[in-house]
């Protein structure tokens, strides 16, 4: 990201993450849980939390999140995913949670002591959020949740899940709940294998009971909370893509300089130079 877009704090943040990640890259390969701890140790989770609860600013700055995601994605796609979903999973509480929910969760997120996930997608309800079928039926002072979620990032390593479930028919019948990973009746399936490194999996709820106090905002507010959260983080996806593209271009240039064909490095061939130039322009 060009420095002209950034203030002094964001420029320093960019340099800090870049320098800190050198040590992570130099270490041995690790599993998702270990990587999550290493990302938490970068002290960047506070950028997804308001300052009132230990965060870096009065409210999360989208530009700062973009700076962080670009730098993380340049170095490690799984690290970027862990951080991004920490924001996605905790932001519904920031946006609409009760004072008690904010006080109990957000300081933990800011300190890297909790890791969140955003449980929205289902087998038959991906982009069509209104079609989700996971149900949450109120029974006195509790809700009984039943259903499945699919393609949930941070599954298996998250400590808290923001779960969207149906409490009434129709688009206005979706509600959001904060569910701890150790809640009885809640299971995470084996991780799916993807081409890229990415902690992702399926969730199952079978008579999973949570207190009414676990509901985020009012019944029926889930759709608005989900879409408002996605609106904040959509631009950061573009920033992460820029980070990955920067890394791809740098790797291509390094390879073209090293690889020799017809007695010279590939970098000296005009056709290769044009491909790299086109990639630089697109970036």
Steps between C-alpha positions, in 0.01 A plus 500: 500500500640840405626695797310814390177333612628434850548706812812464717346236725391287204843532334664387825248215529587382151871495585440331836303209352750460216793479745323278753395248240860433400537302823180305434606409146841391626347257749403139430166414333217496752135402537209745498483531878870586527476748214200663671712549814782649292263743329351597838853572624532770232265714714279589204168355618435826684442663160165318470381622843390850618733681740235484775575127522876506447504567128727726296248771409154627587358267239675255265663683207435332166818654356710359786339159447589525130863581588517198730334259258720604208816439703377172648378365165835583338670271750252230600146449369396294803618774738298755304192278519535451876521875557220590257254255653595617848357833383197349328412283798540769766355799313132397551561537875669837442212608279197377691604307810381577852731674746551166674591325173744775405668502842536121509625443142664807347785549752594133445501557124714814535758306703497204262359273770184416303462408133167551325322349201205615285252212455261601224542273194303177459484233228189656347553856620825660390450843348124458550506571873120510523488126417689378806327223694700463823237561768507654846179427692444686824424284801465710813833663578687309229508449125535151352712514180488226235657495155826499305739763369752451218821672383548672836843661529686462833293186567683281747728775632243767596391538862182696419262471205247759385223271378208610284184294546133521417268602784197571276404458132620740230801731459409687819498178699880462526678568828866500608647313796839493668588133557809378684693213342455284812118523504336154529324394180746688277757315289756597239568245226842401366663781306442510127803474272541802273766595248615785722575506870179597673334378822147417388237240586141406575299565815217290637247602763291226661273625778770754581364718778618856559357757743282782374787730596703342216271661242659806337244782489130425442339202336487559126803732493732232363470586130584866559791408729643251249480735201630801696800295613573380148477858369779609735736216408438469123760761405759324714462194274626715215797609711588137571479422128744784431740353756484157334546656156804697620654177629424317175666775296806510725536122478463513120769766469737309729446179301548677165833636621617160625375264228728482196396400148695532174804620690333789683252566785131496405489863616696599189240358258271770364191275514558434871566868563166587339313246715656639817433857390134419430471341846655807663255728318202286607624502859 
